Amino acid sequence: MPFLPGEPVRIRGQRWRVVSESCHGTASVLSVDGRDLFNRGVRAHFVVPPEPIELISSTPPPPRLVSLARWRRAARASLADAVPQWESLRAAAAARLHVIPFQLEPALAFVKGDGCRILIADDVGLGKTVQACLIVAEAVARLPDARALIVAPAGLREQWRGELRDRFALDPAMLDAAGVARASASLGPQVNPWAVPAVCITSIDYVKRPDIMRSLEALLWDVIVFDEAHALAGRSDRADAATALATRARAVVLLSATPHSGDEPAFARLCQLGNVGDRFPLVIFRRTRVSVGLPHNRRMVHLRVRPTAAERRMHDELARYARLLQAHADAAGQTPAAGLVASVLTRRACSSAGSLVRSLERRAALLAAGKVPSDHQARLPFAPDDGDEEPGDELGAAPMADADQEQRRLAHLIALGRNATCGESKVGALRRLLRRARQPAIVFTEYRDTLTLLAEALSDFRPSCLHGGLTGSERQRTLRRFDQPHERLLLATDAASEGLNLQRRCRLVINLDLPWTPTRLEQRIGRVDRIGQERRVHAVQLVTAGADGEGASKRLIALAARARGALAATHDDAGDSSRRPLSLLARHEADRLVRARRLRIDGMAPDRPVFTVVRARTPPPRFTWAFRLPVADADDHLIFETIAAISAPVGTTTSTIEQAASVVHQRLLDVVRSAVDPWRQTMLRREDAIAETLRASHARLAAALLQPRLFDGRIQRAADAQAVVTEAALRQSHARRAALVRLSALRGDVRTVVFGIGFRR
């Protein structure tokens, strides 16, 4: 039987509308447009046969009389998936998560159109990942062609994939070198592997490569999430890549518990990420444990450790060497380079004597070989920065004029450092602390070689070790080992601290050496001080008394206080009082989600209306009918639907009930128009800004990441194809803008009865 254009059909459980049918012998290809919420805007093609096609009658089927128990199952299945308003979250009801009102606020701000750039700067452990996943899931639920990109540190990619898959039933693609190779092999050379998945996860160190950025130039994203966004506030190739990608996103979500490190210019750069044309204010969410009603159960202790005589001599001689190095550098005009060397050596000495010895030996070898790094040599942006490795060739900078004298000083320092490694005071203090605590603990240190030396010194504790050199599988094995009841000690560097959720395993954090920014200190403690921690958290900082580390500790505390004050001021300027309606809406939404979950049962809503009659003494005889009220755009694409009840006394005519439903439907249209318009206007402005940027830059992304004279020839040879890339990106932008314009003319679609109930005496 041929299908006529415009006929409604059901294919694979979804409603479609026939566009055309082309016959090919005994088979035909049926072209259809989506008519459900989850396929709207989709043009699909099915082969008939063998694809089973069910023609939906224009005359709705009459209700089926069922038992009260069956009616309850049908009503619960229908109501569980229904949303009452346009702003209501559509993906959260079925998600596997504990509904906490404040975690719903960023997603509600996103769907309401309050802003298209969001910074979630909650304290560590308050669920920033879940909040960002909610935004991604909402975008996918509302837009069938939505595409999201999550840019995270390499060590957190698996955690992101697990959150999206286990909590929201999304199947993100992990696109690193291996993932892109697999996708390219299965899709073919003509298909861009970044263009196929609805949700992609990648690392900033992979995506920043110019060749990878080049493959993204024809793509736009509905949501881009930058995890650990504070790492993008500096002047680096990472920041350049993030800035370029953010200009292609309709919504930019930044996650960082510590966005402000006390550096005002860096924070200003972070707040400008994705602000195309300075037209899109940043919406900041900053919640502390106290502000959301959780106990602030943390005890910070600075434990001053008296250095040994050997350590004191080492620190004193290092200070003299640093002053002498600075004086020679000032005379030779190499002050910045000398300051870098002195800073690195001081940090290494505060970490451990063994780490200092390794760096001194490296400097001596570099100076002897004459390997002095050039200040003008740019670093290639290809290799990932693990962040916990031993310093490299920068230790050869700013040599003294008298090379022999410097080598003698270095040899003397190396000898003092080796003497100091025997019975280091902080290692002894750490051992005593662990024995007294008699509970699992995580010990942080800045450098990987310090971690190795510490693991040897504490071998009787059988420590597990996490550092930036581990693969994802090795990292998971280490965490599983530490999770065993008999394990007591985990040693970790900052490069391995991101994304650890250890609140159920331990509550004691010990910092063998202090990081030089409050950002990293908060990240360390936040591994155990997060939602789910039921005990008091203890954070112990081991500081060598009288050494440079003690002064660094005071500066760190002052810097952290300044950062908190600046961030609080910024948050207040953003209008905290204006968030009160959003907070109230989040509480109402959380209550609704809890009720919807109680209604949810296994099974699908019936495809035919059901009706039952119950005996009741109190209410007068009457009927109640639940109607499905759909809302479509100008092209008849369904964008929203809800369920409304119409109640009438027994004897009311069908036409009267239908007329009442029509009035309710018209009111719904007015409400949805007013709710959609703020979001639509925000998205239209964003889409226009994206299109302007595409035209101005010719859709180029990688230009800022290429070194002069290194790849210019290759870029020049590819310039002829750039117009094609620009046009492809602009087509996506124009299509989305057309869809937004269609939302200005909403109309009510065909109403249908879902279920009914009658009361009789």
C-alpha positions in Angstrom: 0.0 0.0 0.0 1.5 3.3 -1.0 2.0 6.0 1.7 0.8 9.5 0.9 2.7 12.7 1.8 1.6 14.1 5.2 0.4 10.8 6.6 1.4 10.0 10.2 3.2 6.7 10.7 4.9 4.9 13.6 8.3 3.4 13.0 10.4 1.7 15.7 8.2 3.1 18.4 8.4 6.7 17.2 6.0 9.0 15.3 6.9 10.3 11.9 5.3 12.1 9.0 5.6 10.9 5.5 7.5 13.2 3.1 7.7 11.1 0.0 8.0 7.5 -1.2 10.2 6.4 -4.1 9.6 2.9 -5.6 12.5 0.6 -6.7 10.9 -2.6 -8.1 9.3 -4.5 -5.3 10.8 -2.3 -2.6 10.5 1.4 -1.9 12.3 4.1 0.2 10.1 6.0 2.6 11.3 9.5 3.5 9.9 10.8 6.8 10.2 13.7 9.2 10.3 13.2 13.0 7.2 14.0 14.9 8.3 13.0 18.4 10.3 15.0 20.9 13.3 12.7 20.4 13.3 12.8 16.6 12.0 16.3 15.8 14.0 17.9 13.0 15.3 14.6 11.8 14.8 13.5 8.2 15.1 9.7 8.0 14.8 7.1 5.2 13.4 3.6 5.6 13.3 0.7 3.2 9.8 -0.9 2.8 9.8 -3.8 3.2 11.4 -5.1 5.4 10.9 -2.1 7.7 7.5 -2.5 9.5 5.5 0.7 9.1 2.3 1.3 11.1 -0.1 3.9 9.7 -1.5 6.1 12.5 -5.2 6.7 11.9 -6.2 10.3 11.8 -9.2 9.3 14.0 -7.9 8.5 17.5 -8.8 5.1 18.8 -11.5 4.9 21.5 -10.4 4.5 25.0 -10.0 0.9 26.3 -11.8 0.0 29.5 -9.3 -1.5 31.9 -9.0 -2.5 35.5 -7.9 0.0 38.1 -4.5 -1.7 38.5 -3.8 -1.6 34.8 -5.0 2.0 34.6 -2.6 3.0 37.4 0.3 1.4 35.5 -0.6 3.2 32.3 -1.1 6.6 34.0 2.2 6.3 35.9 4.1 5.4 32.7 2.5 8.4 30.9 3.1 10.9 33.8 6.6 9.9 34.7 8.0 11.1 31.3 5.8 14.2 31.1 7.1 17.7 31.9 4.8 20.5 33.0 6.8 23.5 31.6 9.2 24.4 28.9 11.9 25.1 31.6 11.4 21.7 33.3 14.4 19.4 33.0 13.7 16.5 30.6 16.8 14.4 31.2 17.0 14.5 35.0 14.0 12.4 35.9 15.4 9.2 34.3 19.0 9.9 35.4 20.7 7.9 38.1 21.6 10.6 40.5 20.6 11.9 43.9 18.5 15.0 43.2 20.1 18.0 45.1 18.4 21.3 44.3 21.5 23.5 44.0 23.0 21.1 41.4 20.0 21.8 39.1 20.5 25.6 38.9 23.1 25.7 36.1 21.0 23.5 33.9 17.9 25.6 34.6 19.8 28.8 33.8 20.9 27.1 30.5 17.3 26.1 29.4 15.8 29.5 30.6 18.3 31.4 28.4 19.8 33.3 31.4 23.2 33.0 29.7 25.2 31.0 27.3 28.5 31.1 29.2 28.5 29.5 32.6 31.2 29.2 35.2 30.5 26.6 37.9 33.0 27.4 40.7 31.6 25.4 43.6 33.9 24.1 46.3 35.7 20.9 45.5 33.4 17.9 46.0 30.0 19.6 45.4 29.3 17.8 42.1 30.5 20.1 39.3 30.8 17.2 36.9 27.2 16.1 37.5 26.0 19.7 37.0 27.8 19.9 33.6 26.5 16.5 32.6 23.0 17.7 33.3 23.5 20.6 30.8 24.9 18.2 28.2 22.0 15.7 28.7 19.5 18.6 28.5 20.9 19.8 25.2 20.8 16.3 23.8 17.2 15.7 25.0 15.9 19.0 23.6 17.8 19.0 20.3 17.9 15.8 18.3 21.0 17.0 16.4 22.8 18.4 19.4 26.5 17.9 19.6 28.6 18.4 22.8 32.4 18.4 23.3 33.9 17.8 26.7 37.5 18.9 27.1 39.1 17.6 30.2 42.6 16.6 31.6 43.6 13.3 30.1 43.3 11.5 33.5 39.7 12.5 33.9 38.3 11.3 30.5 37.3 7.9 31.8 35.5 9.5 34.7 33.5 11.7 32.4 32.6 8.8 30.2 31.5 6.8 33.2 29.3 9.7 34.5 27.6 10.2 31.2 27.1 6.5 30.5 26.0 5.3 34.0 24.0 8.3 35.1 22.5 9.6 31.9 22.5 6.6 29.5 24.6 8.6 27.0 27.3 6.9 24.9 30.1 9.5 24.5 33.0 8.8 22.1 36.5 9.0 23.6 38.6 10.7 20.9 42.3 10.5 21.5 44.9 9.3 19.1 43.7 5.7 19.4 40.0 6.6 19.3 40.3 8.8 16.2 42.3 6.0 14.5 39.6 3.4 15.3 36.8 5.7 14.2 38.6 6.7 10.9 39.1 3.0 10.1 35.4 2.1 10.6 33.9 5.3 9.0 36.2 5.7 6.1 38.6 8.4 5.0 35.9 10.8 3.8 34.1 11.0 7.2 35.3 13.3 10.0 35.3 11.2 13.2 34.6 14.3 15.2 31.4 15.0 13.3 29.6 11.7 14.0 29.1 11.3 17.8 26.6 13.4 19.7 29.0 13.7 22.6 32.8 13.6 22.3 35.3 13.5 25.1 38.9 14.6 24.6 41.9 16.0 26.5 43.1 19.6 26.1 46.7 18.3 25.4 45.4 16.3 22.5 42.9 18.7 21.0 45.4 21.6 21.1 47.6 20.0 18.4 47.3 22.1 15.2 46.6 19.0 13.1 43.7 18.1 15.4 42.4 21.7 15.5 42.4 21.7 11.8 40.0 18.7 11.7 37.5 20.7 13.9 37.3 23.8 11.7 34.1 22.8 9.9 32.3 21.9 13.2 30.1 23.8 15.6 29.1 22.6 19.1 25.9 23.1 21.1 27.8 22.8 24.4 31.5 22.8 25.1 32.6 21.9 28.6 36.1 22.8 29.9 36.9 20.8 33.0 39.6 22.2 35.4 39.2 25.5 33.6 41.7 27.3 35.8 44.5 25.6 33.7 43.3 27.7 30.7 43.7 31.1 32.4 47.4 31.5 31.5 49.1 32.4 28.3 49.8 29.0 26.7 48.8 26.8 23.8 46.2 25.2 25.9 44.6 28.6 26.5 44.8 29.5 22.8 43.1 26.2 21.8 40.3 26.6 24.4 39.7 30.2 23.2 39.5 29.1 19.6 37.1 26.3 20.4 34.9 28.5 22.6 34.1 30.8 19.7 32.4 27.8 18.0 30.1 26.9 20.9 26.6 28.0 21.5 27.1 27.4 25.2 30.4 27.3 27.1 30.6 25.7 30.5 33.7 26.2 32.7 34.3 24.0 35.7 36.8 24.9 38.4 36.7 24.9 42.2 39.5 27.4 42.2 39.1 29.7 39.2 40.9 32.6 41.0 44.5 31.9 42.2 45.1 35.5 43.3 46.2 36.5 39.8 43.7 39.1 38.6 44.8 39.2 34.9 44.7 35.4 34.7 41.1 35.3 36.2 40.1 38.1 33.8 41.3 36.0 30.9 39.4 33.0 32.2 36.2 35.0 32.5 36.5 36.1 28.9 36.7 32.6 27.5 34.1 32.3 24.8 32.9 35.9 25.1 32.6 36.6 21.4 32.4 40.3 20.8 32.1 41.1 24.6 28.4 40.5 24.3 27.8 37.5 26.5 28.1 38.0 30.2 29.4 35.1 32.3 26.9 33.5 34.7 28.8 32.4 37.8 27.7 29.8 40.3 29.8 29.8 43.4 28.5 27.6 46.3 30.4 26.6 49.4 29.6 23.7 51.6 28.1 26.0 54.2 25.9 27.9 51.7 24.3 24.6 50.5 23.7 23.4 54.0 26.6 20.9 54.3 28.8 20.9 57.4 32.2 22.6 56.9 34.0 19.8 58.6 37.7 20.5 57.9 40.7 21.0 60.2 43.8 22.6 58.7 47.1 22.1 60.6 50.5 23.5 59.7 53.0 21.3 61.3 56.4 23.0 61.6 59.2 20.4 61.3 62.6 21.2 62.8 65.3 20.5 60.2 68.3 18.5 60.9 71.7 20.1 61.0 72.6 18.7 57.5 69.3 20.1 56.1 69.9 23.5 57.6 73.4 23.7 56.1 71.9 22.6 52.7 69.2 25.3 52.8 71.7 28.0 54.0 74.1 27.2 51.2 71.3 27.1 48.6 70.2 30.5 49.7 73.7 31.9 49.3 74.0 30.3 45.8 70.7 31.8 44.8 71.8 35.3 45.8 75.1 34.9 44.1 73.4 33.6 40.9 70.9 36.5 41.0 73.8 39.1 41.4 75.7 37.7 38.4 72.4 37.6 36.3 71.6 41.2 37.1 75.0 42.2 35.9 74.7 40.2 32.7 71.0 41.2 32.0 69.7 37.6 32.7 67.5 38.4 35.7 64.4 36.5 34.6 66.3 33.3 33.7 68.2 33.4 37.0 65.0 33.9 39.0 63.5 30.9 37.3 66.5 28.7 38.2 66.6 29.9 41.8 62.8 29.3 42.1 63.0 25.8 40.7 65.9 24.8 43.0 64.2 26.3 46.1 61.0 24.4 45.3 62.9 21.2 44.8 64.7 21.7 48.1 61.4 22.2 49.9 60.2 19.0 48.4 63.1 16.8 49.4 66.9 16.8 49.5 67.0 14.0 47.0 65.0 16.0 44.5 67.4 19.0 44.9 70.4 16.8 44.3 69.0 15.5 41.1 68.3 19.0 39.8 71.8 20.3 40.9 73.4 17.3 39.1 71.4 18.2 36.0 72.4 21.8 36.1 76.1 20.9 36.5 75.8 18.5 33.5 74.1 21.1 31.3 76.6 23.8 32.2 79.5 21.4 31.5 78.1 20.5 28.1 77.4 24.2 27.3 73.6 23.5 26.8 72.2 26.9 27.6 68.5 27.2 26.5 67.6 30.2 24.3 65.0 32.5 25.6 63.6 32.8 22.1 63.2 29.1 21.5 59.5 28.4 21.5 58.2 25.2 22.9 56.3 22.9 20.5 52.8 22.4 21.8 52.5 18.7 21.0 53.7 16.9 24.2 51.3 16.7 27.1 52.5 18.4 30.3 52.4 15.8 33.1 53.3 18.5 35.7 55.3 16.3 38.1 58.4 15.5 36.1 61.9 16.7 37.0 62.7 20.1 35.5 64.5 20.0 32.1 66.8 22.2 30.2 65.6 25.3 31.9 68.1 24.4 34.7 70.9 25.3 32.4 69.9 28.9 32.1 71.8 32.0 33.5 75.3 30.5 33.9 77.8 32.5 36.0 80.7 34.1 34.3 83.2 32.0 36.2 82.2 28.5 35.2 84.8 26.7 37.4 83.7 28.6 40.4 80.0 27.7 39.8 80.9 24.0 39.3 82.7 24.0 42.6 79.7 25.6 44.3 77.4 23.1 42.7 79.6 20.2 43.8 79.5 21.5 47.4 75.8 21.8 47.3 75.4 18.3 45.9 77.5 16.9 48.7 75.4 18.8 51.3 72.2 17.6 49.7 73.4 14.0 49.8 74.2 14.3 53.5 70.8 15.7 54.1 69.0 12.8 52.4 70.1 10.6 55.4 67.2 10.8 57.8 65.2 13.7 56.3 63.2 15.5 59.0 59.9 15.6 57.1 60.0 11.9 56.2 60.5 11.1 59.9 57.7 13.4 60.9 55.5 11.8 58.2 56.3 8.3 59.5 55.4 9.3 63.1 52.2 11.0 61.9 51.0 7.9 60.0 51.7 5.6 63.0 49.7 7.9 65.3 46.8 8.3 62.9 46.4 4.5 62.3 44.0 5.2 59.4 44.2 5.5 55.6 45.9 8.6 54.4 46.8 10.3 51.1 50.2 12.0 50.9 50.8 14.7 48.2 54.1 15.8 46.9 54.9 18.0 43.9 57.5 15.9 42.0 57.5 12.4 40.8 61.1 11.7 41.9 60.2 12.8 45.4 57.3 10.4 45.3 59.7 7.6 44.3 62.1 8.4 47.1 59.2 8.6 49.6 57.9 5.2 48.5 61.2 3.7 49.2 61.5 5.3 52.6 58.0 4.2 53.6 58.2 0.8 52.0 57.0 -0.9 55.3 53.7 0.9 54.8 53.3 -0.7 51.3 52.1 2.5 49.7 50.2 2.8 46.4 51.6 5.5 44.1 49.8 7.8 41.6 51.6 10.1 39.3 51.3 11.7 35.9 53.3 9.0 34.1 50.6 6.3 34.7 48.2 5.2 32.0 44.5 5.2 32.6 44.3 1.5 33.3 47.3 1.7 35.7 45.7 4.6 37.5 42.5 2.6 38.0 44.4 -0.5 39.2 46.2 1.7 41.8 42.9 3.2 43.0 41.3 -0.2 43.3 44.3 -1.4 45.3 44.1 1.5 47.7 40.3 0.8 48.1 41.1 -2.5 49.8 40.5 -2.6 53.6 44.1 -3.5 54.5 45.7 -0.6 52.4 46.6 2.5 54.4 48.8 4.8 52.3 48.4 6.5 48.9 51.2 8.7 47.6 50.2 11.1 44.8 51.4 14.1 42.8 49.3 17.0 41.7 49.3 15.6 38.2 47.3 12.6 39.5 45.1 14.5 42.0 42.4 15.7 39.6 39.2 13.7 39.6 40.0 11.5 42.6 36.9 10.7 44.8 38.3 9.3 48.0 35.8 10.6 50.5 34.5 7.2 51.4 38.0 5.7 51.8 39.9 8.2 53.9 39.7 11.6 55.5 43.4 12.5 56.1 45.4 14.5 53.6 49.1 15.2 54.3 51.1 17.6 52.2 54.8 16.7 52.2 55.5 19.9 50.3 53.1 22.8 49.7 52.1 23.8 46.2 52.8 27.4 45.2 49.2 28.2 44.3 46.0 27.9 46.5 44.4 26.3 43.5 46.4 23.1 43.9 46.2 23.1 47.7 42.4 23.2 47.5 42.4 20.5 44.8 44.5 18.2 47.0 42.3 18.5 50.1 39.2 18.3 47.9 39.9 14.7 47.1 38.5 13.7 50.5 36.5 16.8 51.5 33.5 16.3 49.2 29.9 15.2 49.1 29.7 11.8 50.8 32.3 12.5 53.4 30.7 11.7 56.7 33.7 12.3 59.0 35.8 15.3 59.9 38.6 16.0 57.3 42.1 16.6 58.5 44.6 18.4 56.3 48.2 18.5 57.5 50.9 20.7 55.9 54.5 19.7 56.7 56.6 22.8 56.7 60.4 23.0 57.4 60.9 25.6 60.1 63.1 28.4 59.1 63.4 27.4 55.4 61.9 29.1 52.4 59.0 26.8 52.6 57.7 28.4 55.7 57.6 31.8 54.0 55.9 30.2 51.0 53.3 28.8 53.4 52.4 32.3 54.7 52.3 33.7 51.1 50.1 30.8 50.1 47.6 31.5 52.9 47.5 35.2 52.0 47.1 34.4 48.3 44.2 32.1 49.0 42.5 34.7 51.1 42.9 37.3 48.4 41.6 34.9 45.8 38.5 34.1 47.9 37.8 37.7 48.4 38.1 38.6 44.7 35.9 35.7 43.7 33.3 36.6 46.3 33.3 40.2 45.0 32.9 39.0 41.4 30.1 36.6 42.4 28.3 39.4 44.2 28.7 41.7 41.2 27.1 39.0 39.1 23.9 39.5 41.1 23.5 36.9 43.8 20.1 38.3 44.7 18.9 37.8 41.2 19.6 34.1 41.7 16.9 33.7 44.4 14.1 33.0 41.9 16.4 30.4 40.2 17.1 28.8 43.6 13.4 28.7 44.3 12.8 27.2 40.8 15.5 24.6 41.5 13.8 23.5 44.7 10.4 23.2 43.0 12.1 21.3 40.2 13.8 18.9 42.6 10.5 18.2 44.3 8.9 17.5 40.9 11.7 15.1 39.9 11.4 13.2 43.1 7.6 12.8 42.4 8.3 11.7 38.8 10.7 9.1 40.0 8.1 7.6 42.3 5.8 7.3 39.3 8.4 5.6 37.1 7.8 1.9 36.5 9.1 -0.6 34.1 7.3 -0.5 30.8 6.1 2.0 28.3 3.1 4.2 28.1 0.2 2.6 26.2 -0.4 3.6 22.6 -4.1 3.6 23.1 -6.1 5.6 25.7 -7.2 3.7 28.8 -10.2 4.3 31.0 -11.4 3.0 34.3 -14.3 3.7 36.7 -14.0 3.7 40.5 -16.6 3.8 43.2 -16.3 6.8 45.6 -18.8 8.2 48.1 -17.5 11.7 48.7 -17.0 13.3 45.2 -20.0 13.8 43.0 -20.2 11.7 39.9 -17.8 13.1 37.3 -15.1 12.2 34.7 -11.5 13.3 34.3 -9.7 13.1 31.0 -5.9 13.6 30.6 -5.0 15.1 27.3 -1.5 15.2 25.7 -1.0 18.8 24.5 1.8 19.1 21.9 3.4 22.3 20.8 5.1 22.6 17.4 7.1 25.2 15.5 6.3 26.8 12.2 7.5 23.7 10.3 5.3 21.4 12.3 8.3 20.0 14.3 7.3 19.0 17.8 9.3 21.0 20.5 7.3 20.4 23.6 4.4 18.5 25.0 2.7 18.0 28.4 -0.3 16.4 29.9 -3.3 18.4 31.3 -6.4 17.1 33.0 -10.0 18.2 32.1 -12.7 17.4 34.7 -16.4 17.6 34.1 -19.6 16.3 35.6 -21.2 13.1 34.3 -23.3 13.9 31.2 -21.0 16.6 29.8 -20.8 16.3 26.0 -17.7 15.3 24.2 -17.6 18.6 22.3 -17.7 20.6 25.6 -14.8 18.6 27.0 -12.9 19.1 23.7 -13.7 22.8 23.9 -12.3 23.0 27.4 -9.2 21.2 26.3 -8.8 23.6 23.4 -8.8 26.6 25.9 -6.2 24.9 28.1 -4.1 24.2 25.0 -4.2 27.8 23.9 -3.2 29.0 27.3 -0.3 26.5 27.2 0.8 28.0 23.9 0.9 31.5 25.4 3.0 30.2 28.4 5.4 28.3 26.2 5.9 31.3 23.9 6.8 33.6 26.8 9.2 30.9 28.2 10.9 30.1 24.9 11.5 33.6 23.8 14.3 34.6 26.3 16.2 31.4 25.4 15.6 31.9 21.7 16.8 35.5 21.7 20.0 34.5 23.6 20.7 31.7 21.1 20.0 33.9 18.1 22.5 36.5 19.4 25.0 33.7 20.0 24.5 32.2 16.6 24.9 35.5 14.8 28.2 36.1 16.8 29.5 32.6 15.8 28.7 33.3 12.1 30.5 36.7 12.3 33.5 35.0 13.8 33.5 32.3 11.1 33.5 34.8 8.3 36.2 37.0 9.9 38.5 34.1 10.6 37.7 32.1 7.5 36.8 29.3 10.0 40.5 28.9 11.0 41.3 27.4 14.4 44.9 26.3 14.3 46.6 29.5 13.2 47.5 30.7 16.7 49.0 27.3 17.6 51.5 27.2 14.7 55.0 28.4 15.0 56.1 30.8 12.3 58.1 29.4 9.4 57.5 25.8 10.6 54.1 25.0 9.1 53.3 28.1 7.0 54.0 26.2 3.8 51.5 23.5 4.6 48.8 26.0 5.7 49.4 27.9 2.5 48.9 24.8 0.4 45.6 24.1 2.2 44.3 27.7 1.9 42.4 26.9 -1.3 40.2 24.4 0.6 39.5 26.9 3.5 36.6 28.4 1.7 34.9 25.0 1.6 35.5 24.5 5.3 34.1 28.0 6.1 31.0 27.3 4.0 30.4 23.9 5.8 30.5 25.6 9.2 28.3 28.5 8.1 25.7 26.0 6.8 25.4 24.5 10.3 25.0 28.0 11.7 22.4 29.0 9.2 20.4 25.8 9.8 20.3 26.4 13.5 19.4 30.0 13.1 16.5 29.0 10.8 15.3 26.5 13.5 15.4 29.3 16.1 13.4 31.6 13.8 10.8 28.9 13.4 10.2 29.0 17.2 8.7 32.5 16.9 5.5 31.0 15.4 4.4 28.2 17.7 1.2 26.4 17.3 -0.8 23.7 19.0 -0.6 20.3 17.4 -3.3 17.6 17.5 -4.5 16.8 21.0 -5.0 13.3 22.1 -6.5 11.6 25.1 -4.0 9.6 27.2 -6.2 8.2 29.9 -9.4 8.9 31.8 -11.1 8.0 35.1 -14.7 8.2 36.2 -16.0 8.4 39.7 -19.5 7.0 40.7 -21.3 6.4 43.9 
